[in-house]
């Protein structure tokens, strides 16, 4: 009986570990430090939107290359889905995420905006200045109740107002080993 019980427990743990594994999607950078010119703009937006529409983001980790820029051309907010974005392990500068002009209308948009699912960000450099030098209002904004915001080992800087805005109740935010600097209105 003990042997059967042990086999059932082992099989259950093995089965749970298989289902708990997340798919890792490596996102191509818009610009790699050392390149002579930038590539396309909005790869991070396009990749997340495609995955959200076709399979959902809940079981996915979006991995960003180090020594690279990712230009966000729209708000990143998969509707009613969790989002996990992290830097690839290794040496080099954190991947920089910053707002760039949307090619369709020329507007600059907030980056992680009006979330309705849990969000985890790891090892990123989130810059609150656009490619044209104007400042964005906030780094993160949640828009649903009882969300979880986890930000680990990130640099967040140069936002005009705040790091996190919560338009709801019950949201829990955890910032660990982060650098938050150069906040507030900047001139010049």
Secondary structure, DSSP 8 states (H G I E B T S, - for coil): -HHHHHHHHHHHHHHHHHHH--EEEEE--SEETT-SS---S-HHHHHHHHHHHHT-STTEEEEE-SSEEEEE-S-B--TT--EEEEE-SSSS--EEEEE---TTT-----SEEEE-S-EEEESEEEE-B-TTS-B-SEEEEE-SSS-EEEEES-EEE--SSEEEEE-SSS-EEEEES-EEES-S----
